[in-house]
Amino acid sequence: MAIGWLAVLQNVPWSEVINNAPKVADGAKKLWNAVTRKPARPEESDSGPPPAAPTEFQTIAALQTRVNVLEAAAADLHGQMLASSELIKALAEQNSQLIQRIETNRIRLLRLSAATAVIAIAGLLALVIVLSRHGA
């Protein structure tokens, strides 16, 4: 079983994996920084006296503030989504290259197996012919 894994690991295009690694790492860092820089959602404090009945102006200002905060959060999420998409795209391209190489190696292995079988059969036939002539 270890020989199978060794063969698979030897057939991996490590040069391409290594060349693409910085792009993938940069994308992961950008995504991580975008996620971790976002401060925790502030909790509403219950300290202080309850406000008096808000005026219409205070209500509109509070709603406008909430809208601005939500727009900023949506823009931040959009940026994170774009960073995630770039990272996923890079990983998908790398994965497709690996799959393409594996498929190429599978076809080569089938051809090599067929050629080996043909040579083995030809060798056996030659051995049978030589032994039949020598024995007769």
Secondary structure, DSSP 8 states (H G I E B T S, - for coil): -HHHHHHHHHHS-HHHHHHHHHHHHHHHHHHHHHHHSS---------S-------HHHHHHHHHHHHHHHHHHHHHHHHHHHHHHHHHHHHHHHHHHHHHHHHHHHHHHHHHHHHHHHHHHHHHHHHHHHHHHHH-
